[in-house]
Amino acid sequence: MKNPHNINGISPAKVSNFDIDAYISPLIPSPRILRRLPTCISRFLGHRNGAREGELHIVIWVWTFVGAFSGVAVVETVFINWSYFVKKGCPMIVGSYGAAAVLLYGAVDSPLAQPRNAFFGQLLSAATAVAITKLFLLNSRFDSLVWLVGALSCASASLVMTITKTVHPPAGATALLAAVDPGVRRIGWGLIPVVMVSSALMILVACIVDNFQRSYPRYWWTPGPVGKEARSKDRKDDGIDVEKGKADTKEGMEVIVGAEGIVLPEFLVLGEVEREVLMQIRCRIANFNDGEESESSSL
């Protein structure tokens, strides 16, 4: 008997799920465009012709220090000397970018450190927090409500980032600072260009420093298909036999894990943690096969 809560064989969770990438990813240029660029350029945009090898710990440590120092120093230098921001009374650097530096230069494999999250997470959080703070500033009792403004700003920014798939933990601190820090709160909507310039500079430094011996970004928008590939995927999804749970799989889009090895699609780039998980699965499959073979031989 079919589940009465299913709608045409589709679970309520599937019906109610909202995936923003289903609407945006088809509009994003394919990362294959990087192949057409000269190697000296494509390398610093994260593209590699061959498989990406794991990095030595000493390499990670050294470039984490160099990257964090360079990124923070560049942002501070720009805001100290750019007269537009000096006249606006903008801070030398928003405190949350210290946490952003840890992600961008120390955890380059993390989805939370990729450009989409690092830029749009900060931008959306700042805009959300400033809007909420401006509304509460209309109240004459604002000083007694600062605690509420801070909590609401941080929670709302977290919600917006989750819906838009731009989760970036330091951006939660940006939202909080926009509400509770008098210096940041004073510049109001001016926080938006501050965040845009700061994020762009941090990502630019990451593209330079993180690509000497490592690789950044792992992807610019999403590890899944974008552009033409995403549009063709959407067309195939329209023809999925939901009742039987069947769907055609485009050749070259599968991740195959077996005892003999692992096969990945060409577009898919894995981080260190993801590679480790796949290797553990492969080892378990290999051990299971070895166990079955030994049982058969004993019989």
C-alpha atoms as one frame of an Amber mdcrd trajectory, in Angstrom:
protein
   0.000   0.000   0.000   1.311   3.431  -0.934   1.957   6.059   1.696  -1.208
   8.224   1.818   0.924  11.250   2.585   2.750  10.946  -0.736   1.652  13.112
  -3.653   1.894  11.253  -6.945   4.618   9.111  -5.447   6.638  12.116  -4.254
   7.203  12.574  -0.532   6.037  15.822   1.120   9.682  16.627   1.929  10.576
  16.531  -1.762   7.569  18.690  -2.676   8.292  21.346  -0.040  12.077  21.458
  -0.504  13.382  24.646  -2.082  16.701  24.493  -3.880  17.890  27.901  -5.029
  20.529  26.285  -7.236  17.801  24.782  -9.394  17.060  28.346 -10.538  20.517
  29.936 -10.435  22.985  27.189 -11.447  21.717  26.989 -15.066  22.644  30.684
 -15.434  26.199  30.307 -14.102  28.991  29.918 -16.722  30.561  26.470 -16.830
  33.965  26.162 -15.119  35.211  24.550 -18.342  35.764  28.091 -19.608  38.864
  28.194 -17.385  40.534  25.610 -19.632  40.626  28.117 -22.482  42.613  30.635
 -20.456  46.416  30.661 -20.345  47.764  28.389 -17.609  49.350  31.328 -15.784
  45.851  32.773 -15.335  43.704  29.642 -14.936  46.036  28.295 -12.240  45.278
  31.266  -9.999  41.560  30.754 -10.571  41.780  27.245  -9.150  41.913  25.243
 -12.394  44.240  22.241 -12.660  44.792  20.109 -15.754  45.552  16.971 -13.777
  44.415  15.451 -10.511  45.036  17.582  -7.450  47.446  15.990  -5.033  47.265
  16.221  -1.259  49.379  18.880   0.440  52.075  18.363   3.054  51.222  19.695
   6.499  54.204  22.050   6.508  52.957  23.563   3.234  49.513  24.156   4.753
  50.992  25.743   7.876  53.311  28.090   5.999  50.749  29.309   3.471  48.066
  29.658   6.150  50.301  32.133   7.968  51.328  33.956   4.788  47.759  34.117
   3.510  46.181  35.342   6.749  48.879  37.986   7.203  48.622  39.163   3.588
  44.826  39.171   3.416  44.288  41.125   6.621  47.156  43.522   5.831  45.789
  44.284   2.348  42.295  45.031   3.668  43.653  47.243   6.463  45.933  49.137
   4.073  43.111  49.816   1.622  40.722  51.156   4.261  43.397  53.291   5.917
  44.305  55.000   2.641  41.049  55.079   0.641  39.751  58.591   1.291  36.116
  57.650   0.554  36.017  55.185   3.450  38.141  57.385   5.711  35.655  60.256
   5.347  32.776  57.889   6.103  34.451  56.921   9.361  34.686  53.255   8.375
  36.747  50.940  10.608  40.187  49.824   9.473  38.771  46.296   9.208  35.555
  44.626  10.337  36.477  42.176  13.096  34.744  39.224  11.479  37.353  39.167
   8.706  39.836  37.731  11.179  37.669  34.610  11.275  37.252  34.770   7.486
  41.055  34.700   7.133  41.217  31.413   9.043  38.787  29.827   6.576  40.122
  31.335   3.355  43.784  30.591   4.040  43.701  27.695   6.496  40.704  25.620
   5.368  40.745  26.027   1.588  38.912  22.718   1.050  35.930  23.723   3.157
  32.691  24.558   1.291  32.321  27.445   3.758  35.515  29.035   2.388  34.609
  29.011  -1.310  34.058  32.369  -3.093  30.261  32.088  -3.262  30.055  31.704
   0.514  32.875  34.104   1.363  31.417  36.941  -0.729  27.651  36.529  -0.776
  27.450  35.212   2.780  29.056  38.422   4.036  27.039  40.645   1.699  23.629
  39.127   2.505  24.351  39.050   6.239  25.432  42.677   6.302  22.391  43.812
   4.309  20.031  41.798   6.526  21.525  43.097   9.768  21.635  46.742   8.654
  17.982  46.594   7.556  16.876  45.143  10.904  19.008  47.603  12.863  17.620
  50.568  10.900  14.072  49.487  11.734  14.815  49.248  15.442  16.599  52.607
  15.423  13.203  54.172  14.742  12.320  53.216  18.307  13.370  55.728  20.971
  14.142  52.845  23.348  16.756  51.348  21.025  19.503  51.227  23.681  17.426
  48.881  25.820  16.691  46.670  22.796  20.231  46.231  21.507  20.343  42.653
  22.825  17.232  41.809  20.810  18.542  43.519  17.665  21.802  41.563  17.872
  20.121  38.207  18.353  17.545  38.859  15.624  20.178  40.090  13.165  22.412
  37.064  13.670  19.493  34.614  13.446  18.056  36.270  10.350  21.443  36.350
   8.627  21.895  32.648   9.398  18.500  31.893   7.872  19.211  33.910   4.725
  22.589  32.227   4.243  21.081  28.777   4.704  18.324  29.402   2.152  20.758
  30.844  -0.403  23.463  28.209   0.245  25.995  30.887   1.166  26.720  29.810
   4.750  29.894  31.530   5.949  30.326  31.533   9.766  32.275  34.834   9.959
  29.303  36.523   8.270  27.242  35.763  11.380  29.730  37.889  13.302  29.383
  40.634  10.689  25.617  40.662  11.237  26.092  40.819  14.993  28.613  43.653
  14.774  26.279  45.637  12.527  23.731  45.593  15.338  25.702  45.828  18.578
  29.007  47.543  17.737  28.519  51.348  17.830  31.381  51.981  15.375  30.052
  49.556  12.771  26.431  50.510  13.414  27.215  54.192  12.857  28.128  53.715
   9.181  24.721  52.133   8.473  24.243  51.208   4.832  27.873  52.119   4.269
  28.667  48.672   5.690  27.526  47.132   2.393  30.379  48.560   0.234  32.818
  47.937   3.105  31.886  44.267   3.134  31.927  43.982  -0.655  35.426  45.479
  -0.958  36.781  43.528   2.039  35.432  40.197   0.782  36.658  40.789  -2.764
  40.155  41.640  -1.505  40.310  38.605   0.776  39.242  36.302  -2.064  41.720
  37.945  -4.445  44.575  37.351  -2.003  43.375  33.767  -1.515  43.452  33.154
  -5.279  47.074  34.298  -5.341  48.531  32.882  -2.118  46.534  29.633  -2.008
  47.522  28.660  -5.548  51.314  28.662  -5.267  51.475  25.178  -3.745  47.826
  24.481  -2.950  44.606  24.976  -4.889  41.812  27.517  -4.375  38.953  27.704
  -5.003  37.738  24.141  -5.239  34.782  25.568  -7.171  33.400  29.047  -7.797
  29.683  28.435  -7.408  28.855  24.809  -6.614  30.601  21.422  -6.958  27.606
  20.241  -8.990  26.815  20.978 -12.636  26.213  24.559 -13.746  25.311  26.259
 -17.024  24.498  23.919 -19.879  25.095  20.821 -17.741  22.601  22.037 -15.131
  19.990  22.838 -17.781  20.295  19.378 -19.326  20.032  17.849 -15.845  16.814
  19.780 -15.219  15.342  18.466 -18.457  16.214  14.900 -17.473  14.745  15.387
 -14.002  11.428  16.249 -15.623  11.356  12.721 -17.023  12.212  10.866 -13.810
   9.985   7.881 -13.029   9.356   8.812  -9.394   6.992   5.909  -8.762   9.676
   3.368  -9.601  12.509   5.528  -8.342  14.261   5.418 -11.690  16.209   8.126
 -13.447  18.621   8.128 -16.340  22.181   8.908 -15.277  24.240  11.005 -17.615
  27.440   9.268 -18.584  30.431  10.677 -16.753  28.341  12.124 -13.907  28.622
   9.153 -11.535  30.871   8.671  -8.534  31.941   5.018  -8.571  33.508   3.515
  -5.450  34.728  -0.069  -5.620  37.355  -2.337  -4.134  39.601  -1.674  -7.126
  39.470   2.112  -6.910  37.445   5.312  -7.158  36.190   6.979 -10.335  35.087
  10.631 -10.243  33.428  12.879 -12.846  35.826  15.282 -14.519  34.159  18.387
 -13.074  34.163  17.144  -9.480  37.012  18.275  -7.244  37.143  16.825  -3.745
  38.622  18.269  -0.605  40.885  16.354   1.763  38.030  15.304   4.070  35.865
  14.155   1.159  38.729  12.120  -0.305  39.300  10.512   3.078  35.631   9.504
   3.354  35.675   7.887  -0.104  38.896   6.047   0.720  37.348   4.686   3.923
  34.328   3.459   1.949  36.597   1.819  -0.618  38.572   0.081   2.145  35.386
  -1.221   3.756  34.203  -2.613   0.427  37.597  -4.242  -0.137  37.583  -5.747
   3.368  34.057  -7.047   2.840  35.081  -8.700  -0.434  38.141 -10.246   1.215
  35.936 -11.613   4.003  33.524 -13.206   1.542  36.389 -14.764  -0.420  37.910
 -16.296   2.723  34.515 -17.721   3.726  34.085 -19.269   0.282  37.557 -20.830
   0.382  36.904 -22.291   3.847  33.735 -23.974   2.548
